[in-house]
Amino acid sequence: MEHDRVLTFTPVNHPNRQVRQIGFDLSDTYVEQCWSAVVGPSAVVLLRRMPELWRHEVPAKMPADELSRSIGLGGGTGPNSRLMAITDRMVKFGLVRRGGGPDRFDVFLEVAPLQARQLERVPEWTQATHERLFSAHLEGFDGVAEHRAKVTNAAVDLNRFRDRATHSDRTPPAARQA
């Protein structure tokens, strides 16, 4: 029976290496403010609910009826229900994939930035928000890269200092005075 249906959500890394590197965490503001214009607010609520479900159980298993009602979609869970339409939309837009059965989903831990063709279809406010949030997101990576470069340079300097100290201890006293 449909009301006994249990959905399973497994956290997985995004299959695209670039999305894994620069994608947004499920809890990031970008997901709500930009992706909701593409997949709808209910899909975003469901997506952002996942980390909380995983705190209790991985993979998360939840009766479809309970999940649907908990995000305000009512109790229907059949193939034409609002909940199933939302999961289909999430699959279509690459936020999740089918996980080996109609009630199993792999949820990507990283969300890609909107693509150019998606940005063409969203309101101007969403386009401006995308530009602002994505730019800030990328600047964070620049800051990380700069920090890593400083740490690497400091480590190199420390190794040189250590090498000099080690080598000067091995130098015969007569050679050090010369």
Protein Blocks (a to p, Z undefined) as FASTA:
>chain_A
ZZlpccdddddddfblklmmmmccfklmklmmmmmmmnopklmmmmmmmmmmmmmoccdd
ddfklmmmmnonojafbfkbmklmmmmmmmmnopaccehiakbccddfbdcdddfklmmm
pcfklmmmmmmmmmmmmmmmmmmmmmmmmmmmmmmmmmmmmmmmmmmmmpcfklmmZZ
